[in-house]
Amino acid sequence: MRAPAVAKMTNADSSARMLKSTVATLGCAFLLVLSALAAVVFAITSDANKLEAMRQRDRIEAAIDSQLKLRRLRLDSLAASGELQAALSASDDPLSALQSAFTRLSTRFLEFDGAYIVTGTGRVLAGVESGVQAGQTGYNGLKHFSPRIPGGSAAATEPATNLAEPTVSFIIHDGQEAIVVLVADLAAAATPAVSPWPGSLKLVGYRRLTSAVLHDIADRYRVADVRLTGRMPEDPVSRRQVLAPDGAVKAWLAWTPERPGDAMLRQFFWGFVAVGLLFAAIFAYVIQRLRGAASQVALRERQIQRLAGQDELSLLPNRRTFDLRLDQELAQLNRSGASLAVMLLDLDRFKAVNDTYGHTAGDELIRQVADRLLGIMRLGDTVARLGGDEFGIIQTNIHDPAGCAALGERILEALTKPFTIFGVETSIGCSIGIALAPQDGSDRGLLLRLADTALYQSKNEGRNRYSFFEEHMNRSLQLKRMVEEDLRKAITDDQLVLHYQPQVSIDGLSIIGVEALVRWPHPEHGLVPPSEFVGIAEERGLIVPLSDWVLRRACTEALRWEGVKLAVNVSPIQFRHKDFVANVIAILEETGFDPARLELELTEGVVVEDADAAEAAMMDLRSHGVGLALDDFGTGYSSLIYLRRFAFDKIKIDRSFLEYMETTGESAILVHSIAHLGRALGLRVCAEGVETVEQHRFLQAIGCHELQGFLFSKAVSADEIDRLLAQDAPFAARLAAA
């Protein structure tokens, strides 16, 4: 048999996508965490570098300010000493006295490369260059640096507004070299120098910013690589502007700030490496676990796919796979123009095997049936277990119905041979329904319904046979469906009616009970007897609501007939329902009907099917006061065991015994025996189908207790029962006339 193709109903692709998405999410999270960590570290180190650079700039500014402040203090101390004033006050030659005193005091200007005392117009009165006397020529080389130097270049654009300040200091660069200049007003000193020359005297000192000076500043203030440069450094924190004589900025004092953040970053590097390795290890572990989980999911999905398409017990394809396979074959059928057959098989007497030997034996029987069916199938055909004891077969490449008939014969032959179940031989059979495509239809649902209709035909014709679907079956099925729909509506809309057949005393004079019989006044077909619709109700699952309706209506209508027993027939299906007893009690409580007046009529098939459950239900009913009658006695098993075991109150002799009864015939002997048996067991005996006075007299003679039949009355409406009960002897005239 060709393995059926099964459509994939799997989440493997979604699992793979989920795995990729999870990996991507974890990767992004990993990168985000590392990025955030790196950003925090870089921010810390950058702030540390910036803070240290600002501190070093402050130290450079402090170094320059301290140098200038020291020079101011030197000049202030020189002015305060009074020696310059003494020299200026010499009457004979103040200029020579001033130069001599200034040269003598030059040791106080070691921080300067040169120092001069000049007038406000730039005339040199005294000067020293590197400890040697200097004059106007040396000073003239200094004046071009800045207009703030007394006598400086008038062409310079830098304003000389600061000359009015007592002490002015600044750094200047002329393109060749940079100097630090200090200009102090001697007239503003603590001991002012009074000059015989017009205007105030100025003390001008300068020092060149050589690499040695800058190196000394760098060592003293712990700033690396202090230098003068004509190229502006990029970092504004690590530079200071140096003005040119024309006021422009053409040079900068620059230095290389320490970067403690870089040192921290180098220390953090291995921490970063360790964290990265840790995250990588965690990431790899998670990915491995996810891949393992995905593999397990894929494995489980493959198992689920296999189990979803296979019956676990028989290992045959299941209904889902059967449907998919049939859809595929029907699609190919439309293209190829070939034919196929759909067969539905139902095992006969399978329930008996289950009930007799147990469900384990039933399972083993299913497995053996599956093996035999597999051995019969051709390559390309499909056999599946559809559920319970039902199997389905798809037979392909059919040229005429004879091939289907041959397969049906082989199946019947194979399944009628005895099966050995746990060492015990048992025989079953099967019923087969066959529908052909495209002759009967080309839709899966339609073909299965038609094959199911043919299967029921096989069962109705005696089982252990096969039947092809024929059109009259469909018409019968449609009729059943119509009856089912109309009956369901009739029950729901309360369209049914009850007739009652009297049960009279043995003398035939009084009514002691009535049997409720349902009738269906159909709007199109007239009054339908129960024989035409009760079977359909049982087959279509309507018997329970129908029986409940009958019992409820009968109890309601019989409330007005005090002292009269009410007999209601019980269907075997209704009796086996798990809520049967509870429903009966609920209806009695709902209607207020006396349970002692209710008598439920059961057939022998009810107690034979499941004796233990039947006995429990009957004992429960009797405990509530409900009476029980064994209907149609003598037509079934009629075992004395059942009469002794089950708590019946009455037996009813079947009408078939009275139909051709003669007072001395064989039937009469049987009726006589049943009556005496019932009396011996303490049971009331009721004879059904009494139609003649002779039958009445015979039954009266043998000791029956109750009679029922057309001799007295057919089933009539409740109003007619009211009329009969209103009479003293309603059947006396009829008996006398007979």
C-alpha positions in Angstrom: 0.0 0.0 0.0 1.3 3.4 -0.9 2.2 5.5 2.0 -0.3 8.5 2.1 1.1 11.9 1.8 0.4 14.0 4.9 0.2 17.7 4.8 2.6 19.4 7.1 1.0 20.9 10.1 4.2 21.9 11.8 5.7 24.9 13.6 9.3 24.0 12.6 9.6 27.0 10.4 8.2 29.3 13.1 10.5 27.6 15.6 13.5 28.4 13.3 12.3 31.9 12.9 11.8 32.2 16.6 15.4 30.9 17.2 16.8 33.4 14.7 14.8 36.2 16.3 15.9 35.2 19.8 19.5 35.0 18.7 19.3 38.4 17.0 17.6 39.8 20.1 20.2 38.4 22.4 22.9 39.7 20.2 21.5 43.1 20.1 21.0 43.1 23.9 24.6 41.9 24.2 25.8 44.7 22.0 23.6 47.3 23.7 25.0 46.2 27.1 28.6 46.4 25.9 27.9 49.7 24.2 26.3 51.1 27.3 29.2 49.9 29.4 31.7 51.3 26.9 29.9 54.6 26.8 29.9 54.8 30.6 33.6 54.0 30.7 34.4 56.4 27.9 32.4 59.1 29.6 34.2 58.6 32.8 37.6 58.6 31.2 36.8 61.6 29.0 35.6 63.5 32.0 38.8 62.6 33.9 40.9 63.7 30.9 39.0 67.0 30.6 39.1 67.7 34.3 42.9 67.1 34.4 43.4 69.3 31.4 41.5 72.1 33.0 43.5 71.6 36.2 46.8 71.8 34.2 45.6 74.9 32.4 44.9 76.4 35.8 48.4 75.5 36.8 49.9 77.1 33.7 47.9 80.3 34.4 48.9 80.2 38.0 52.6 79.7 37.0 52.5 82.7 34.6 50.6 84.8 37.2 53.1 83.8 40.0 56.1 84.7 37.8 54.5 88.1 37.0 53.5 88.7 40.6 57.1 87.8 41.7 58.5 90.4 39.3 56.0 93.0 40.5 57.1 92.3 44.1 60.8 92.8 43.0 60.0 96.1 41.4 57.9 97.2 44.4 60.7 96.3 46.7 63.2 98.3 44.6 61.0 101.3 44.6 60.4 101.0 48.3 64.1 100.8 49.1 64.5 104.6 48.5 67.8 104.2 46.7 66.4 105.4 43.4 64.9 108.4 45.1 68.2 109.2 46.7 69.9 109.0 43.3 67.3 111.2 41.6 67.7 113.8 44.3 71.5 114.2 43.7 71.9 117.8 42.7 75.1 117.5 40.7 74.4 114.6 38.2 71.2 112.7 38.9 71.3 110.8 35.7 74.8 109.3 36.5 73.7 108.7 40.1 70.6 106.9 38.9 72.5 104.6 36.4 75.0 103.8 39.1 72.3 103.0 41.6 70.3 100.9 39.1 73.4 99.0 38.1 74.2 98.3 41.7 70.7 97.1 42.3 70.7 94.8 39.2 71.1 91.7 41.3 67.5 92.2 42.3 66.5 91.6 38.6 67.8 88.2 38.1 64.3 87.1 37.0 64.7 89.6 34.1 66.9 89.4 31.0 66.8 93.2 31.0 65.4 96.1 33.0 65.2 99.9 32.2 64.1 103.1 34.0 62.5 105.3 31.3 60.4 108.4 31.0 56.8 108.2 29.8 58.1 109.0 26.3 60.6 106.1 26.3 63.8 108.0 27.1 66.1 105.6 29.0 67.5 107.0 32.2 69.2 103.7 33.3 69.3 100.2 32.1 70.7 96.7 32.7 70.9 93.8 30.2 72.1 90.5 31.8 73.8 92.4 34.7 75.6 94.8 32.3 74.8 98.5 31.9 72.5 99.1 28.9 71.2 102.3 27.2 68.8 103.6 24.7 69.9 101.2 21.9 69.0 98.1 23.9 65.7 99.7 24.9 64.8 100.6 21.3 65.0 96.9 20.4 62.3 96.2 23.0 59.9 99.0 22.1 58.7 97.4 18.9 57.1 94.5 20.8 54.1 96.4 22.1 52.5 99.9 22.3 52.0 99.3 26.0 55.8 99.7 26.4 56.6 103.4 27.0 57.7 104.9 23.8 56.4 101.9 21.9 55.5 102.0 18.2 52.7 104.4 17.4 51.9 102.4 14.3 50.8 99.4 16.3 47.1 98.9 16.4 47.1 97.6 20.0 45.8 100.4 22.3 48.0 101.7 25.1 45.1 102.4 27.4 46.6 100.2 30.1 49.6 102.5 30.6 47.6 104.4 33.3 47.7 101.3 35.5 50.4 101.2 38.1 51.8 97.8 37.0 51.2 96.1 33.6 52.5 92.6 32.6 51.9 90.6 29.4 53.4 88.1 27.0 54.2 89.2 23.5 55.5 87.4 20.4 57.1 89.3 17.5 57.3 86.3 15.2 60.8 85.4 16.2 60.7 85.2 20.0 58.3 85.6 22.9 59.0 87.7 26.0 57.3 88.4 29.2 57.1 92.2 29.8 56.4 94.1 33.0 55.9 97.9 33.2 55.6 99.6 36.6 54.9 103.2 37.4 57.5 104.4 40.0 55.4 107.4 40.9 52.7 105.0 42.2 55.2 103.1 44.5 54.9 103.2 48.2 57.9 105.7 48.2 57.3 107.6 45.0 60.4 108.6 43.0 60.3 112.3 42.2 61.9 113.0 38.8 63.6 116.2 37.7 62.4 115.2 34.2 58.9 116.0 33.1 56.4 113.1 33.5 56.5 110.0 35.7 59.2 107.4 35.5 58.6 103.8 34.4 60.4 100.7 35.3 60.4 98.3 32.3 61.6 94.7 32.7 61.4 91.7 30.3 62.4 88.1 30.1 62.6 85.8 27.1 60.4 82.7 27.0 63.1 80.3 26.0 62.8 76.5 25.9 64.8 76.4 29.2 62.3 78.7 30.9 59.4 76.7 29.5 61.0 73.4 30.6 61.5 74.9 34.1 57.8 75.8 34.2 56.9 72.3 33.1 59.0 70.7 35.7 57.9 73.0 38.5 54.2 72.8 37.8 54.1 69.2 36.5 52.8 70.0 33.1 54.2 68.1 30.2 55.7 69.5 27.0 55.1 73.3 27.6 56.0 75.0 24.3 55.5 77.9 22.0 53.9 77.1 18.7 52.7 79.0 15.7 50.0 76.4 15.0 46.9 76.6 17.0 46.3 73.4 19.0 42.9 71.7 18.5 42.2 71.4 22.2 41.2 74.9 23.6 41.9 73.7 27.1 45.6 73.0 26.3 46.5 76.3 24.8 46.9 80.0 25.6 47.0 82.8 23.2 50.1 84.9 22.8 49.5 88.4 21.1 51.7 89.8 18.3 52.8 93.5 18.4 49.9 94.4 16.1 47.4 92.8 18.5 46.8 89.7 16.3 47.2 86.1 17.6 49.9 84.3 15.8 51.4 82.1 18.5 50.2 80.0 21.3 51.6 78.7 24.5 50.7 75.0 24.4 51.3 71.9 26.5 50.3 68.3 26.5 47.9 67.6 29.4 48.0 64.5 31.3 45.3 62.0 30.4 44.4 59.9 33.5 41.4 58.7 31.7 43.6 56.9 29.2 45.4 55.2 32.1 42.0 54.2 33.5 40.9 53.0 30.1 44.0 50.8 29.8 43.1 49.4 33.2 39.5 48.9 32.1 40.6 47.2 28.9 41.2 43.8 30.5 38.0 44.3 32.5 36.3 44.9 29.2 37.9 41.8 27.8 36.8 39.7 30.8 33.2 41.1 30.6 33.1 40.5 26.8 34.3 36.9 27.3 31.8 36.4 30.0 29.0 37.7 27.9 30.2 35.7 24.9 30.2 32.6 27.0 26.7 33.3 28.3 25.6 34.1 24.8 27.1 30.9 23.4 25.5 28.9 26.2 22.1 30.4 25.6 22.4 29.9 21.9 23.4 26.2 22.5 20.4 25.7 24.8 18.1 27.4 22.3 19.4 25.3 19.5 18.9 22.2 21.6 15.4 23.3 22.5 14.7 24.0 18.8 16.0 20.5 18.0 13.7 19.0 20.6 10.8 21.0 19.3 11.5 19.9 15.7 11.8 16.2 16.9 8.5 16.5 18.9 6.8 18.1 15.9 8.0 15.2 13.6 6.6 12.8 16.2 3.4 14.8 16.4 3.1 14.8 12.6 3.6 11.1 12.6 1.0 10.5 15.3 -1.3 13.1 13.9 -1.5 11.1 10.7 -1.5 7.6 12.2 -3.8 5.6 14.3 -2.0 4.7 17.5 -3.7 1.3 18.0 -3.7 -0.2 14.5 -0.8 1.8 13.1 -2.9 2.5 10.0 -3.5 6.0 8.7 -6.2 7.8 10.7 -9.3 9.7 9.6 -7.3 13.0 9.0 -4.8 11.2 6.7 -7.6 9.4 5.0 -9.4 12.6 4.2 -6.2 14.2 2.9 -5.4 11.2 0.8 -9.0 11.1 -0.6 -8.8 14.8 -1.5 -5.5 14.2 -3.3 -6.9 11.3 -5.3 -10.0 13.2 -6.2 -7.9 16.1 -7.5 -5.9 13.7 -9.6 -9.1 12.0 -10.7 -10.3 15.2 -12.3 -7.1 15.4 -14.4 -6.7 11.7 -15.3 -10.3 10.8 -15.9 -9.9 7.5 -14.0 -12.3 6.2 -11.3 -12.0 5.3 -7.6 -14.1 3.7 -4.9 -14.6 4.7 -1.3 -15.4 1.8 1.0 -16.6 2.1 4.6 -16.3 -1.0 6.7 -18.0 -1.6 10.0 -17.2 -4.8 12.0 -20.1 -7.0 13.0 -20.3 -8.3 16.5 -17.3 -6.3 17.6 -19.2 -5.0 20.7 -19.9 -8.6 21.8 -16.1 -9.3 21.7 -15.5 -6.2 23.8 -18.2 -7.0 26.3 -17.3 -10.7 26.6 -13.5 -10.6 26.7 -12.8 -6.9 27.6 -11.4 -3.9 25.8 -7.9 -5.4 25.6 -9.2 -8.2 23.5 -11.1 -5.6 21.4 -7.9 -3.7 20.8 -6.1 -6.9 19.8 -8.9 -7.7 17.4 -8.6 -4.2 15.8 -4.8 -4.9 15.3 -5.4 -8.3 13.6 -8.2 -6.8 11.4 -5.8 -4.1 10.3 -3.1 -6.7 9.5 -5.5 -8.7 7.4 -6.8 -5.6 5.5 -3.2 -4.5 4.8 -2.5 -8.0 3.3 -5.5 -7.6 0.9 -4.7 -4.1 -0.4 -3.1 -3.4 -3.7 -0.2 -1.1 -4.2 -1.7 2.4 -4.5 -4.8 1.7 -2.4 -5.3 3.2 1.1 -6.8 1.6 4.2 -7.3 3.6 7.3 -9.0 3.3 10.7 -11.6 6.0 11.0 -12.5 5.3 14.6 -13.9 2.5 16.8 -14.5 -0.5 14.7 -14.9 1.5 11.5 -12.4 1.4 8.6 -12.1 3.2 5.3 -10.6 2.1 2.0 -9.7 4.1 -1.1 -9.5 1.9 -4.1 -7.9 3.7 -7.1 -7.6 3.0 -10.9 -11.0 1.3 -11.2 -12.3 0.4 -14.6 -15.6 -1.2 -13.6 -17.6 -2.0 -10.4 -16.6 -5.6 -10.7 -13.1 -4.7 -9.3 -14.8 -3.2 -6.2 -17.0 -6.3 -5.8 -13.9 -8.5 -6.0 -12.2 -6.5 -3.3 -15.4 -6.6 -1.2 -15.5 -10.4 -1.5 -11.8 -10.7 -0.5 -12.5 -8.5 2.6 -15.5 -10.5 3.6 -13.6 -13.8 3.2 -10.6 -12.5 5.2 -12.7 -11.1 8.1 -15.1 -14.0 8.4 -12.2 -16.4 9.2 -11.8 -16.9 12.9 -9.5 -14.7 14.9 -7.4 -16.0 17.7 -7.6 -13.5 20.6 -5.4 -14.5 23.6 -5.8 -18.1 22.8 -9.5 -18.0 22.2 -11.0 -18.3 18.7 -13.7 -15.8 17.8 -15.6 -15.0 14.6 -16.9 -11.7 13.4 -17.9 -10.3 10.1 -18.2 -6.9 8.5 -20.6 -4.7 6.6 -19.3 -2.7 3.7 -20.7 0.4 1.9 -19.3 1.4 -1.4 -19.5 4.7 -3.3 -17.9 5.3 -6.7 -16.3 8.5 -8.1 -17.1 10.2 -10.3 -20.2 8.2 -10.9 -21.8 9.0 -7.5 -20.0 12.2 -6.9 -16.6 13.9 -6.8 -16.7 15.6 -3.4 -15.1 14.0 -0.4 -18.0 14.8 2.0 -20.6 13.6 -0.5 -18.8 10.3 -1.2 -18.4 9.5 2.5 -22.1 10.2 3.1 -23.1 8.0 0.2 -20.8 5.2 1.3 -22.2 5.5 4.8 -25.7 5.2 3.4 -24.7 2.0 1.5 -23.1 0.7 4.8 -26.4 1.1 6.6 -28.1 -0.7 3.7 -25.7 -3.6 4.3 -26.5 -3.7 8.0 -30.3 -3.5 7.4 -30.1 -6.4 4.9 -28.5 -8.8 7.5 -24.9 -7.7 7.8 -21.7 -9.5 6.6 -22.2 -8.2 3.0 -21.3 -5.3 0.8 -23.6 -2.8 -0.9 -23.0 -0.3 -3.6 -24.7 3.0 -3.2 -27.9 3.3 -5.3 -30.2 6.3 -5.8 -33.1 4.8 -3.9 -30.9 4.7 -0.8 -30.4 8.4 -1.2 -34.2 9.0 -1.4 -34.7 6.8 1.7 -32.0 8.8 3.5 -33.5 12.1 2.5 -36.9 10.8 3.7 -35.3 9.9 7.1 -33.7 13.3 7.3 -37.0 15.0 6.5 -38.8 12.9 9.2 -35.9 13.7 11.6 -36.2 17.4 11.0 -40.0 17.4 11.2 -40.0 15.2 14.3 -37.4 17.4 16.1 -39.6 20.4 15.4 -42.7 18.5 16.5 -41.1 17.7 19.8 -39.9 21.2 20.3 -43.2 22.9 19.3 -45.3 20.4 21.3 -47.1 19.1 18.1 -47.4 15.5 19.2 -50.5 14.0 20.9 -51.1 11.0 23.2 -53.7 8.3 22.8 -54.5 5.9 25.6 -55.6 2.2 25.4 -57.6 1.1 28.4 -56.4 -1.9 30.5 -59.5 -3.5 32.0 -60.1 -5.9 34.8 -60.5 -9.6 34.1 -64.3 -9.3 34.2 -64.1 -6.7 31.5 -66.3 -4.2 33.3 -63.9 -1.6 34.8 -60.8 0.3 33.6 -57.9 -0.2 36.0 -55.2 1.4 33.8 -54.3 3.0 30.5 -51.3 2.6 28.3 -50.0 5.9 26.7 -49.2 5.7 23.0 -47.8 8.6 21.1 -49.2 9.8 17.8 -47.9 12.4 15.4 -50.4 14.5 13.5 -48.2 15.5 10.6 -49.4 18.6 8.6 -48.9 16.8 5.3 -49.0 13.0 6.0 -51.8 13.0 8.6 -51.8 10.9 11.8 -48.5 9.0 11.8 -48.3 5.9 14.0 -45.3 5.3 16.3 -44.1 2.3 14.2 -43.1 4.8 11.4 -41.1 7.3 13.4 -39.9 5.7 16.7 -37.3 3.7 14.8 -36.0 6.9 13.2 -36.0 8.7 16.5 -33.8 5.9 18.0 -31.5 6.0 15.0 -31.1 9.8 14.9 -30.7 10.3 18.7 -34.2 11.8 19.3 -35.6 8.9 21.4 -34.6 10.5 24.7 -36.3 13.9 24.2 -39.3 12.1 22.6 -39.6 9.7 25.6 -39.3 12.5 28.1 -42.0 14.4 26.2 -44.3 11.4 26.3 -43.7 10.7 30.0 -44.2 14.4 31.0 -47.4 14.8 28.9 -48.9 11.4 30.1 -48.3 12.3 33.8 -49.8 15.7 33.3 -53.0 14.4 31.6 -53.4 11.3 33.9 -53.5 13.5 37.0 -57.3 13.7 36.5 -57.8 10.0 36.5 -57.6 9.1 40.1 -57.0 5.4 41.0 -56.1 4.6 37.3 -52.6 3.2 36.6 -50.6 4.9 33.8 -48.4 2.6 31.7 -45.6 4.2 29.6 -43.3 2.3 27.2 -39.6 2.7 27.7 -37.1 2.4 24.8 -34.0 0.3 25.4 -31.9 3.3 24.3 -33.7 5.5 26.8 -33.4 3.0 29.6 -29.6 2.7 29.1 -29.2 6.5 29.2 -27.1 7.5 32.3 -29.7 10.0 33.5 -32.8 7.9 32.8 -33.8 7.3 36.5 -33.0 10.9 37.4 -35.2 12.2 34.5 -38.1 10.0 35.5 -38.0 11.2 39.1 -37.6 14.8 38.0 -40.7 14.6 35.7 -42.7 13.0 38.5 -41.8 15.9 40.8 -42.4 18.4 38.1 -45.9 17.2 37.3 -46.8 16.1 40.8 -47.9 12.6 39.6 -48.0 9.8 42.2 -45.1 7.4 41.4 -47.3 4.5 42.7 -49.6 5.0 39.8 -46.8 5.0 37.2 -45.9 1.7 35.5 -42.9 1.6 33.1 -43.1 -1.2 30.5 -39.7 -2.7 29.5 -38.8 -5.3 26.9 -36.6 -8.3 27.6 -33.8 -6.8 25.4 -33.4 -4.0 28.0 -32.3 -6.4 30.8 -30.3 -8.8 28.6 -28.0 -6.0 27.2 -26.5 -5.1 30.6 -28.0 -7.0 33.4 -26.1 -5.4 36.2 -26.8 -1.8 35.1 -30.5 -2.7 34.5 -30.9 -4.3 37.9 -29.4 -1.2 39.6 -31.7 1.2 37.6 -34.8 -1.0 38.3 -34.1 -1.1 42.0 -33.7 2.6 42.1 -37.0 3.1 40.4 -38.8 0.7 42.7 -37.3 2.5 45.7 -39.2 5.6 44.5 -42.5 3.6 44.2 -42.5 3.3 40.4 -43.9 0.0 39.1 -42.3 -2.1 36.3 -43.9 -4.4 33.7 -42.1 -6.9 31.4 -43.7 -6.2 28.0 -44.0 -8.7 25.1 -43.3 -11.7 27.4 -42.6 -14.9 25.5 -41.1 -13.4 22.3 -37.6 -13.0 23.6 -35.4 -15.0 25.9 -38.2 -15.5 28.5 -35.7 -16.8 31.0 -37.0 -17.6 34.5 -33.7 -16.1 35.8 -34.8 -12.7 34.7 -38.2 -13.0 36.3 -36.6 -14.1 39.5 -33.7 -11.6 39.5 -35.4 -8.4 38.4 -38.1 -6.7 40.4 -41.0 -6.8 37.9 -44.6 -6.2 39.1 -46.3 -7.5 36.0 -45.8 -9.5 32.8 -47.7 -8.8 29.6 -48.4 -11.7 27.3 -47.6 -10.8 23.7 -50.5 -10.4 21.3 -48.9 -12.9 18.9 -49.9 -15.7 21.2 -53.6 -14.7 21.1 -53.8 -14.0 17.3 -54.4 -17.7 16.3 -55.1 -19.2 19.6 -57.5 -22.0 20.0 -58.6 -23.1 23.5 -56.9 -26.5 23.0 -54.1 -25.4 20.7 -50.4 -25.1 21.3 -50.6 -21.3 21.8 -53.3 -21.8 24.4 -51.1 -24.1 26.3 -48.3 -21.5 26.2 -50.6 -18.7 27.4 -51.9 -21.0 30.1 -48.4 -21.7 31.3 -47.4 -18.1 31.3 -50.4 -17.1 33.3 -49.8 -19.8 35.9 -46.1 -18.9 36.0 -46.9 -15.2 36.7 -49.3 -16.1 39.4 -46.8 -18.5 41.0 -44.2 -15.7 41.1 -46.7 -13.3 42.6 -46.8 -11.1 39.4 -49.9 -9.6 37.8 -50.5 -11.0 34.3 -51.9 -8.8 31.5 -52.9 -10.2 28.1 -52.5 -7.9 25.1 -54.4 -8.1 21.8 -57.7 -9.4 23.2 -60.2 -9.1 20.3 -62.9 -11.8 20.8 -65.2 -12.9 23.6 -63.8 -16.4 23.4 -60.3 -15.1 24.1 -61.7 -13.1 27.0 -63.4 -16.1 28.5 -60.3 -18.3 28.1 -58.0 -15.7 29.7 -60.5 -15.3 32.5 -60.6 -19.0 33.0 -56.8 -19.4 33.3 -56.5 -16.6 35.8 -55.2 -13.5 34.0 -55.5 -10.3 36.0 -55.8 -7.7 33.3 -56.9 -7.5 29.6 -56.1 -5.1 26.8 -57.3 -5.1 23.2 -59.7 -4.0 20.6 -62.5 -6.1 22.2 -62.7 -3.3 24.7 -61.2 -0.2 23.0 -58.5 0.9 20.7 -56.2 3.7 21.7 -58.3 6.8 22.1 -57.8 10.4 23.2 -57.7 11.6 26.8 -61.2 13.1 26.4 -62.6 9.7 25.4 -60.9 8.1 28.4 -62.8 10.7 30.5 -66.1 9.6 28.9 -65.4 5.9 29.5 -64.4 6.5 33.1 -67.6 8.4 33.7 -69.6 5.2 32.9 -70.2 2.4 35.5 -69.6 -0.5 33.1 -68.3 1.0 29.9 -67.7 -2.3 28.0 -70.7 -4.3 29.3 -72.8 -3.6 26.2 -70.0 -4.5 23.9 -69.4 -7.8 25.7 -73.1 -8.7 25.7 -73.4 -7.9 22.0 -70.5 -10.2 21.2 
